[in-house]
Amino acid sequence: MSDVIKLTTPLSDEDVEKLKAGDRVLISGVIYTGRDAAHKRMIEALERGEPLPFDVKGQVIYYVGPSPAKPGRPIGAAGPTTSYRMNPYAPKLIALGLKGMIGKGKMSEEVREHCMKYKAVYFGAIGGCGALLSQRIKKAEIIAYEDLGPEAVRRLEVEDFPVIVVYDTHGGNLEEMGVKQYREVE
C-alpha cells in the first residue's frame, strides 16, 4: 500500500503524472461539483460558444449531489454518485484541461484514454460515507444552475479530502488491478 499523497488544487500535469492507480490522496483547496444534469448544461453551453461556470483548467470535479446542510454546517452528506453517467461529457472537459474527477464506479474506456492523452486522473471516493466526507468540506457555495437543486454546480473548499486513484495518466486502472489480484488469490 502506498503512502498518502497530499495535493492542493489547482492540479498541474506534474501533479497528476506522479500518481499511480491505487495511490491514496488527500486533496485540499477548491473543487467543483457537478452531476449529469449540470454536465449536460455545461456541454450545451460550450456547443453554443458560451463560457463554462468556472475555468476547468487544472480543476477537479466531484460527482456529488449533497443533501441539505444542517445548521452550522456548509453542506449536508456529500457522498459520491455513480460516475458512468458522466461518460458522455467527461472527455470534452478533460480535453479542455480538467485534471481530476471524483466519483464511484467504473467509467468508460474513452474517459480512461482521455486521462492518458490529456494528463488527468479519475479518483474514487467511498460510497456510503457521505456524512464523513462532508466533514472535509469547509465551505460550499452554489455558482451555477441553482434550479438543479442538489445537482447545481458548487464551489467547495476542502481540506484533506480522501480519494484513491482509479485511472492514472499511465493507463493504470485500479479496477483491473483488483480483479487480477483477486484471481491470483483464488
Buried (B, 14 or more C-beta within 10 A) or exposed (E): EEEEBEBEBBBEBEBBEEBBBBBEBBBBBBBBBBBBBBBBBBBEBBEEEEEBBBEBEBBBBBBBBBBEBEEEEBBBBBBBBBBBBBBBBBBBBBEBBBBBBBBBBBBBEEBBBBBBEBBBBBBBBBBEBBEEBBBBBEEBEBEBBEEBEBBBBBBBBBBEBBBBBBBBBEEBBBBEBEEEEEEEEE
